[in-house]
Amino acid sequence: MDNLKDQVAIIYDEFRTSELNKEYYSQRISKTRKRIRSIDIFLALFAAGSGVAGFGLWNYSFLGVQVGQIVFGFLAGMALMLGVAKPYLKLEDDLERLSSIQGTYASIAHILKDIVNKIKSTKKIEQSDQKVFSALRQIRGGLEPKEDKPADSVLVDQTQDVINARYPPSEFWWPEK
């Protein structure tokens, strides 16, 4: 890469991609935490022996049929199956994986932001910045096997909109030809 404009474009692209991935995995962490919390609440409410079993609501009948008992029995059965299946869903493992990826992208994006700001102020790319950039790309490459396959395309599009609004290319310094 002997063209300064190409070098700058690659660094900017890598910065925005790291920011996108940081935000994407933050959203995935949030969704996974909500899913775990919902399952835990459901299990707490409907697992056998819960206080909910004593609610008068479950004695409700419709046309002579004890609908409340049927519904509670169904929900308790679902809670039993979910309680058994929960360890095999590996949601906590997924949360740990997502957190690790997001943390790494947050670090990469922070360092790249420093490089981008330095380029903007000095209007050049120093050799030390190129070395740091190369090392960060190696780290980023190591994340690829751990990343979502396939990624949630709707979430990617939403995150892209956020990053484009936060870091529009027009805000960066671009060298003259």
Beta strands, then each sheet from edge to edge (+ up, - down):
end
